[in-house]
């Protein structure tokens, strides 16, 4: 009986040691992960809408909008040790939350540490039907000489640290832009188009995909 009790106590002591070792390993692992994240916590990229060139922007009866434009979108990676893979990025224009151009896909891009990337996609929206109440508002804005558009980009990215690459994150970019149709503007005539020099900061929202 004494031998059995001794073996039972030994097993209990061994189980306790194993549990303590596992618990200690988990604590150390959590501390390491926290320190790595605290040191390498990625700062979201900065986006600027540098310019917009308008080739066509007009309403036709009964409520069709044609808006063709080329934009220059600039992205800067502020991180010193983290690269960014843009796996998918679609760009479009909207007016009062209604999409007025088709999405234009930007090719996959890798952005190195503190690199700057420039994209110049063409956005097309030929005879896009708009809601009647939006047509009224757009007519009023155009007659007033100033239209607020939003250039939006949305897609997915991954962070790269050394050889490690993260899971995919959702990125949403919103760049408000005022287009002036009357009076003195910052626009430069380029052939039949009008180029607006903006350097407009964009809001950026990044979230982990489920």
Buried (B, 14 or more C-beta within 10 A) or exposed (E): EEEEEEEEEEEEEEEEEEEEEEEEEEEEEEEEEEEEEEEBEBEBBBBBBBBBBBBBBEBEEEBBBBBBBBBBBBBBBEBEEBBBBBBBBBBBBBBBEEBBBBBBEBEEBBBEEEBEBEBEBEBBBEEBEBEEEBBEBBEEBBEEEBBEBBBBBBBBBBBBBEEEEBEBBBBEBBBBBBBBBEEEBEBEEEEEBBBBEBEBEBEBEBEEEE
